[in-house]
Amino acid sequence: MALSQARPGRQGIITSVGRHVGEHAAEMERRLLEMGFVEGAQIEVLHEGPFGRDPMVVRLDDMRVALRRAEADLVQIGLTGDAP
């Protein structure tokens, strides 16, 4: 599932980053990889913004990162644990 679809409290493992076509998507993918959004990293959705659920805050291994939904849409995750 796309990270952008996950709700607060959900945890998972990143399975892929990117795979979207276009120059803008390639640049966003590069920035995500530089921030540590790599296959196998553990991730948890901590918070969603009140308007349009943007931005969202995630815990990526041991750091917190705020992302826009368009960026989170490039990250695929496999969910772990039970839904809250």
C-alpha positions in Angstrom: 0.0 0.0 0.0 1.1 3.6 -0.5 2.3 5.4 2.6 -0.1 8.2 1.8 -3.0 5.8 2.4 -1.9 4.7 5.9 -3.5 6.1 9.0 -1.9 7.2 12.3 -0.8 4.3 14.4 -0.1 2.0 11.4 3.4 0.5 11.2 5.2 -1.1 8.4 8.3 -1.8 6.4 9.2 0.2 3.2 9.0 -2.1 0.2 9.9 0.4 -2.5 10.4 4.0 -3.3 9.6 5.8 -6.6 8.7 3.9 -9.7 6.6 6.9 -11.0 7.3 8.5 -14.3 8.3 12.1 -14.8 11.1 14.5 -13.9 9.4 15.9 -10.8 8.7 12.4 -9.4 12.3 11.5 -10.0 13.5 14.5 -8.0 11.1 13.7 -5.2 12.3 10.1 -5.2 15.9 11.2 -4.9 15.2 13.4 -2.0 13.2 10.7 -0.2 16.1 8.3 -0.6 18.5 10.9 0.7 16.3 11.3 3.8 16.5 7.5 4.5 13.3 6.3 2.9 14.9 3.0 1.7 13.7 -0.5 1.3 13.6 -2.3 4.6 13.4 0.8 6.8 10.8 0.6 9.6 8.1 3.3 9.4 5.1 4.4 11.6 2.5 7.0 10.8 2.3 9.4 13.8 0.1 12.3 12.7 -2.0 13.7 9.9 -2.7 17.4 9.3 -6.3 18.6 9.9 -7.0 19.9 6.4 -6.8 17.3 3.6 -4.7 15.1 6.0 -1.6 17.1 4.9 1.2 17.1 6.0 1.7 13.7 7.6 4.3 13.0 10.2 6.1 9.6 10.2 8.7 7.9 12.4 11.4 6.6 10.0 13.6 4.3 12.0 14.7 6.7 14.9 13.7 10.1 13.4 10.5 12.0 12.7 9.8 13.4 9.2 6.9 15.5 7.9 5.8 14.7 4.3 3.2 16.0 1.9 0.8 13.4 0.5 2.3 13.7 -2.9 5.7 12.6 -1.5 4.2 9.8 0.6 2.4 8.5 -2.5 5.9 7.5 -3.9 6.6 5.2 -0.9 5.2 1.7 -0.8 4.9 -0.1 2.5 4.0 -3.5 3.8 2.0 -3.2 7.0 3.0 -5.0 10.2 1.2 -5.5 13.4 -2.5 -5.0 14.2 -4.6 -2.0 13.0 -5.3 0.4 15.9 
